[in-house]
């Protein structure tokens, strides 16, 4: 009884698991049966593969073929198993030798004429294959740049099934990829020098970048809230190798990678429209859930313009994610996990009518309260920095000195502050001040009583919650890092408390 095996990878979110594809050719009426929890798209693979094999000059076995996908209890979605199914059937029929398949992962969809098409999620699939000990992988030629990001794995590309057959029979080779270029940090990143005026908001943006803090900007329309938010990614340091692979893996699953520059080095900037659905924001879909906007913003910035218009349901869905840095979504076929560690930037008008100047507002006090009540207290408690922006005047069109600082100038201070923070927290695994738990700030890195006296008074008056006090301490440490001192003083704590002032909302 001819039997052969090939290997592919099943993706569950951004986590991959190797899948063994077995092909058994036995006696009985001609037919092909696929078992192992395939989804409807995968059940059609037997017809696609049969046509691709025939159109590649090979014969399809005129026997009873059983295809098994193991682990059998693991749901399997998509068309990326086509290449592995074809190789297993050809090896079982004796058309190709099977020895090269033993430590090779095959990921790709087959067209009816034998072309190998790219699929989503090649990067996380190959990372999982490397962790499982595989030495080689074959993907579509269009996915080679993505596959080349996985060091330690010999990745080859096939444009047609016939090229894979030639490689298995030692009659030809696979296409190899060049080392993909890194994305430049300055590429398509708007410059902060374009923003004139708004010194308080510019300072808040710098503090947010230096400490990884969330930010709320309020002010009339056209004042520069969106302009400033779009410049935050340019102030952040470039992603290191591990961070870049994390972000690129999410974008690979989402199908948003660019072939000419597959490795994402620039912190992403995601700005969904306020009409976005909760599944599109958090992640969802039928079968196994796909990544949402918050996961596409991983290690970058999620910007919600006109934040009160998003509604309570969408905004409330962000609260747990902001604390945990990941989202877990359950569907009928199982649970998936996506990373979602981002900086949240909210922008809001001062009232529903949003006049150019507040003196022209016609909203009642009750209408203003209802408008901002959509930004719930628990959500605002997780927003470290709040700044009230004022309309520009002839006296504030340019900053002192006659010219606004550029992104490069501000980024130098941000990078220096982040390096100080990373060195301080390195033994505990934290990289930014925003990641430090409150108990660590109160016990291991407790500040003297006179320094935190203002925080104690605010807690006594009920003007600050315990979580808010922890976030004030984080901001104070960021201000100290920007100032180049070892520990915050009373002025840093007072400035941090000003950033938490609810009147800025």
C-alpha positions in Angstrom: 0.0 0.0 0.0 1.8 3.2 -1.2 2.0 5.8 1.6 3.9 9.1 1.6 4.2 12.2 3.9 4.7 15.9 3.4 4.6 18.8 5.8 2.8 22.2 5.9 1.8 24.6 8.7 -1.5 25.5 10.2 -1.9 29.1 11.5 -3.9 29.9 14.6 -3.7 33.6 14.8 0.1 34.4 14.6 1.0 31.0 16.1 1.8 28.1 13.7 1.7 24.4 14.2 3.3 21.9 11.8 0.7 19.7 10.0 1.6 16.3 8.6 0.0 15.5 5.3 -0.3 11.8 4.6 -1.3 10.4 1.2 -2.4 6.8 1.0 -3.1 5.1 -2.4 -5.1 1.9 -1.9 -7.5 -0.4 -3.6 -11.0 0.5 -4.4 -13.0 2.7 -6.7 -11.2 5.8 -7.9 -11.7 8.9 -5.7 -10.1 11.3 -3.3 -11.1 11.7 0.3 -9.7 14.4 2.6 -9.9 14.0 6.4 -8.6 16.1 9.4 -11.0 18.9 10.0 -10.5 20.9 6.7 -12.6 24.0 6.1 -14.7 24.3 2.9 -11.9 26.0 1.0 -9.5 23.2 2.0 -12.0 20.5 1.0 -11.9 21.8 -2.5 -8.1 21.3 -2.5 -8.3 17.8 -3.9 -9.9 19.1 -7.1 -7.4 22.0 -7.5 -4.5 19.7 -6.8 -5.7 17.0 -9.3 -6.0 19.6 -12.1 -2.6 21.1 -11.2 -0.9 17.8 -11.3 -2.4 16.8 -14.6 -1.5 20.2 -16.2 2.0 19.8 -14.9 2.6 16.7 -17.1 2.0 14.2 -14.3 -0.7 11.5 -14.0 -3.1 11.5 -11.1 -3.4 8.0 -9.6 -6.5 6.2 -10.9 -7.1 4.6 -7.4 -8.7 5.3 -4.1 -6.7 8.1 -2.4 -7.0 9.1 1.2 -5.5 12.3 2.4 -5.0 12.8 6.1 -4.1 16.1 7.9 -2.6 15.6 11.3 -3.2 16.6 14.1 -6.7 15.5 13.2 -8.4 17.6 15.9 -6.8 20.9 14.8 -9.0 23.1 12.5 -7.3 23.8 9.2 -8.2 26.8 7.1 -7.1 28.2 3.8 -5.4 26.9 0.6 -1.8 26.9 1.8 -1.8 23.1 2.0 -2.2 22.6 -1.8 1.6 22.3 -2.4 2.0 19.8 0.4 -0.9 17.7 -0.8 0.4 17.6 -4.3 3.9 16.5 -3.2 2.5 13.8 -0.9 0.3 12.3 -3.7 3.2 12.4 -6.2 5.6 10.7 -3.7 3.0 8.1 -2.8 2.5 7.3 -6.5 6.2 7.0 -7.1 6.4 9.9 -9.5 9.0 11.7 -7.2 11.3 10.5 -4.5 10.2 11.3 -0.9 13.5 11.8 0.9 13.6 15.6 0.4 10.1 15.9 1.9 11.2 14.6 5.3 12.5 18.0 6.7 10.8 20.4 4.2 7.7 22.5 4.8 5.6 23.4 1.8 3.3 26.4 1.8 1.4 27.6 -1.3 -1.8 27.5 -3.2 -2.1 25.8 -6.6 -3.9 27.1 -9.6 -5.5 24.7 -12.0 -2.7 25.1 -14.6 0.0 24.3 -12.0 1.0 27.8 -11.0 2.0 28.3 -7.3 0.1 31.2 -5.8 1.1 33.1 -2.6 -0.9 32.8 0.6 -1.2 34.9 3.7 0.8 34.2 6.8 4.0 32.8 5.2 6.3 34.5 7.8 4.6 33.2 11.0 4.3 29.8 9.3 8.0 29.6 8.5 8.9 30.9 12.0 6.9 28.0 13.4 8.6 25.6 11.1 12.0 26.8 12.2 11.0 26.4 15.9 9.8 22.8 15.1 13.3 21.9 13.6 12.6 21.9 9.9 15.6 22.9 7.7 13.9 23.8 4.4 10.8 25.4 3.1 9.2 25.9 -0.4 6.9 28.8 -1.0 5.5 30.7 -4.0 8.0 33.0 -5.7 6.0 36.0 -4.6 6.5 35.0 -1.0 10.3 34.6 -1.2 11.1 38.1 0.2 8.9 37.3 3.2 10.4 33.9 3.7 13.9 35.2 3.5 13.3 37.1 6.8 13.5 33.7 8.6 17.1 33.2 9.4 18.3 29.6 9.7 15.8 28.2 7.2 16.7 27.4 3.6 13.8 28.9 1.7 13.2 28.3 -2.0 10.5 29.5 -4.3 8.6 27.7 -7.0 6.6 29.5 -9.7 5.0 26.3 -10.9 4.4 22.8 -9.6 6.7 21.5 -12.3 9.6 23.4 -10.6 8.9 21.6 -7.3 8.8 18.3 -9.1 12.1 19.0 -10.9 13.7 19.9 -7.5 12.4 16.7 -5.9 13.8 14.6 -8.7 17.1 16.5 -8.8 16.4 17.7 -12.3 16.3 21.5 -11.4 16.6 24.0 -8.6 14.3 26.4 -6.8 14.4 30.2 -7.0 16.4 31.9 -4.2 15.6 35.2 -2.6 17.9 38.1 -2.2 18.3 39.6 1.3 15.3 42.0 1.6 16.2 45.7 2.3 15.2 47.2 5.6 12.6 49.9 5.6 14.1 53.3 6.3 12.7 55.1 9.4 12.4 58.4 7.5 10.6 56.8 4.6 7.1 58.4 4.2 7.2 59.7 7.8 5.9 63.3 8.0 8.1 65.8 9.8 7.2 67.5 13.0 8.6 70.7 11.6 5.5 71.0 9.6 3.5 71.7 12.8 3.6 75.3 13.8 2.6 76.5 17.3 1.0 74.2 19.9 4.1 74.0 22.1 2.1 72.2 24.9 0.8 69.6 22.5 4.3 69.1 21.0 5.8 68.6 24.4 3.0 66.1 25.3 3.8 64.2 22.1 7.5 64.1 23.0 6.7 62.8 26.4 4.3 60.2 25.0 7.0 59.0 22.6 9.7 58.9 25.3 7.7 56.8 27.7 5.3 54.9 25.5 2.3 56.7 27.1 -1.3 57.0 25.8 -2.4 60.5 24.8 -5.6 62.5 24.6 -5.8 65.8 22.6 -8.8 68.0 22.8 -9.4 71.2 20.8 -11.5 72.7 18.0 -11.4 71.2 14.5 -8.5 72.2 12.2 -6.2 73.0 15.1 -3.6 70.2 14.3 -4.6 67.2 16.4 -4.4 64.8 13.4 -1.3 66.5 12.1 0.5 65.9 15.4 -0.8 62.3 15.8 0.6 61.3 12.4 4.0 62.5 13.4 4.2 60.3 16.5 5.6 57.2 14.7 8.5 59.3 13.4 9.5 60.1 16.9 9.6 56.5 18.0 12.8 54.5 17.7 13.0 52.0 14.8 11.8 48.5 15.7 14.5 46.1 16.7 14.7 42.6 15.0 12.4 40.9 17.4 9.8 43.7 17.3 10.0 43.9 13.5 9.3 40.2 13.1 6.3 40.5 15.5 4.8 43.3 13.5 5.6 41.8 10.2 4.0 38.5 11.2 0.7 40.3 12.0 0.8 42.1 8.7 1.6 38.9 6.9 -1.5 37.2 8.3 -3.5 40.3 7.4 -2.0 40.3 3.8 -0.7 43.9 4.1 3.0 43.4 3.4 4.8 45.1 0.5 7.0 42.8 -1.6 9.6 45.5 -2.1 10.1 46.1 1.6 8.6 43.2 3.6 10.2 43.8 7.0 8.4 46.4 8.9 10.9 48.7 10.8 8.8 51.8 11.1 6.2 51.7 13.9 2.8 51.3 12.2 0.2 54.0 12.3 -3.4 52.9 12.1 -6.3 55.3 12.1 -9.7 53.6 11.6 -12.9 55.5 10.8 -15.3 56.0 13.6 -17.9 53.8 11.8 -15.6 50.7 12.2 -17.3 47.6 13.7 -16.1 46.0 16.9 -14.8 42.8 15.1 -12.9 45.0 12.6 -11.4 47.0 15.5 -10.6 44.1 17.8 -10.4 41.2 15.4 -13.0 38.7 14.2 -14.5 36.9 11.2 -16.0 33.5 10.6 -14.0 30.4 11.5 -10.8 31.4 13.2 -10.7 35.2 13.9 -8.4 37.4 11.8 -6.5 40.4 13.2 -8.2 43.7 13.8 -7.0 47.3 13.6 -5.5 47.1 17.2 -3.3 44.2 16.1 -2.2 46.0 12.9 -1.1 48.8 15.2 1.1 46.5 17.4 4.3 48.2 18.4 3.0 51.4 16.8 0.2 54.0 17.2 -3.6 53.5 17.1 -5.2 56.9 16.4 -8.9 57.4 17.1 -9.9 60.8 15.6 -13.2 62.2 16.8 -13.0 59.6 19.6 -16.4 60.2 21.2 -18.0 59.3 17.8 -16.7 55.7 18.1 -19.3 55.0 20.7 -19.1 53.3 24.1 -19.0 49.7 22.8 -16.0 50.1 20.6 -14.1 52.2 23.2 -14.9 49.9 26.0 -13.5 47.0 24.0 -10.1 48.7 24.2 -9.8 48.8 28.0 -8.6 45.2 28.7 -6.3 45.3 25.6 -4.6 48.4 26.9 -3.6 46.7 30.1 -2.7 43.2 28.7 -1.1 44.1 25.4 -2.8 41.3 23.5 -6.3 40.3 22.4 -7.8 36.8 22.7 -10.8 36.0 20.5 -13.0 32.9 20.8 -14.9 31.5 17.8 -16.6 28.2 17.1 -13.4 26.7 15.7 -11.2 27.8 18.7 -9.4 30.6 20.3 -6.7 32.8 18.7 -4.3 35.3 20.1 -3.0 38.4 18.5 -0.5 40.9 19.9 -1.8 44.4 20.4 0.7 46.5 22.3 0.2 49.9 20.9 0.1 53.6 22.0 -3.4 54.9 22.0 -3.8 58.5 20.7 -7.3 60.0 21.1 -8.5 63.3 19.5 -11.7 65.0 20.4 -13.5 68.2 19.8 -14.6 70.2 22.9 -18.3 69.8 22.1 -20.7 68.3 19.6 -21.0 71.4 17.5 -17.3 71.8 17.3 -17.0 75.5 16.4 -13.7 77.1 15.4 -13.7 79.1 18.6 -15.2 78.1 21.9 -17.0 81.4 22.3 -19.1 80.4 19.3 -20.3 77.2 21.0 -24.1 76.8 21.1 -24.1 73.5 23.1 -25.7 73.3 26.5 -23.7 72.1 29.4 -25.7 68.9 29.5 -24.9 68.2 25.8 -21.2 68.7 26.4 -21.3 66.3 29.3 -23.2 63.7 27.3 -20.6 64.1 24.5 -17.6 63.5 26.7 -19.4 60.8 28.7 -18.7 58.5 25.8 -15.1 58.6 26.9 -15.7 56.6 30.0 -13.8 57.1 33.3 -12.2 53.6 33.1 -10.9 54.4 29.6 -9.6 57.9 30.5 -7.9 56.4 33.5 -5.8 54.4 31.1 -4.8 57.5 29.1 -1.7 58.9 30.7 -1.4 62.3 29.0 -4.2 64.8 28.4 -3.6 68.1 26.7 -6.0 71.0 25.8 -5.1 72.6 22.5 -5.9 76.3 21.8 -6.5 78.0 18.5 -3.4 79.4 16.9 -2.9 83.1 17.0 -0.4 85.5 15.4 1.7 85.3 18.5 1.9 81.5 18.5 2.3 80.7 14.9 5.9 79.7 15.3 7.8 78.5 18.3 10.5 80.5 20.1 13.4 80.9 17.8 11.2 81.3 14.8 11.3 77.7 13.6 9.8 74.5 14.8 12.0 71.6 15.7 12.2 68.7 13.2 11.3 65.1 13.9 15.0 64.2 13.8 15.9 66.7 16.6 13.1 65.5 18.9 13.8 61.8 18.2 17.3 62.2 19.5 15.9 63.2 22.9 13.3 60.5 22.7 15.8 57.8 21.9 18.2 59.0 24.7 15.3 58.9 27.2 14.2 55.4 26.1 17.8 54.2 26.5 17.9 55.4 30.0 14.6 53.7 30.8 15.6 50.5 29.1 18.8 50.3 31.1 17.0 50.9 34.3 14.3 48.3 33.8 16.4 45.7 31.8 16.8 43.3 34.6 13.0 43.0 35.0 12.2 42.7 31.3 10.5 46.1 30.8 11.6 48.5 28.1 9.5 51.6 28.6 8.1 53.4 31.6 4.6 52.8 30.5 5.1 49.0 30.9 6.2 49.2 34.5 3.6 47.8 37.0 2.4 50.1 39.7 3.6 47.9 42.6 7.2 48.1 41.3 7.0 51.9 41.3 5.6 52.1 44.8 7.9 49.5 46.4 11.2 48.8 44.6 11.5 52.3 43.1 9.5 54.3 45.7 10.1 58.0 45.7 10.6 60.0 48.9 7.4 61.2 50.7 8.0 64.9 50.0 8.3 64.2 46.3 4.9 62.4 46.1 3.0 64.7 48.5 0.9 66.1 45.7 -0.2 62.7 44.6 -1.2 61.8 48.2 -3.3 65.0 48.4 -5.0 64.2 45.1 -5.8 60.7 46.3 -7.2 62.0 49.5 -9.5 64.4 47.6 -10.6 61.7 45.3 -9.3 63.6 42.3 -7.1 60.7 41.4 -7.6 56.9 41.4 -4.9 54.4 42.4 -4.4 53.5 38.8 -4.1 57.2 37.9 -1.5 57.7 40.6 0.6 54.8 39.2 0.4 56.4 35.8 1.5 59.8 37.2 4.6 58.0 38.6 5.3 56.6 35.2 5.1 60.0 33.6 7.3 61.5 36.2 10.0 58.9 35.4 9.7 59.7 31.7 10.1 63.4 32.5 13.2 62.6 34.5 14.6 60.6 31.7 14.1 63.5 29.2 15.8 65.8 31.7 18.7 63.3 32.1 18.4 62.9 35.8 18.4 59.6 37.8 15.2 60.1 39.7 12.0 62.3 39.5 11.7 65.3 41.8 8.7 67.2 43.0 8.5 69.3 39.9 8.4 66.2 37.7 5.5 64.8 39.8 3.6 68.1 39.7 4.0 68.2 35.9 2.9 64.6 35.6 -0.2 65.5 37.7 -1.0 68.4 35.3 -1.0 65.9 32.4 -3.6 63.9 34.3 -5.9 66.9 34.9 -9.5 65.9 33.9 -10.2 69.5 32.8 -8.1 68.8 29.7 -10.8 66.3 28.6 
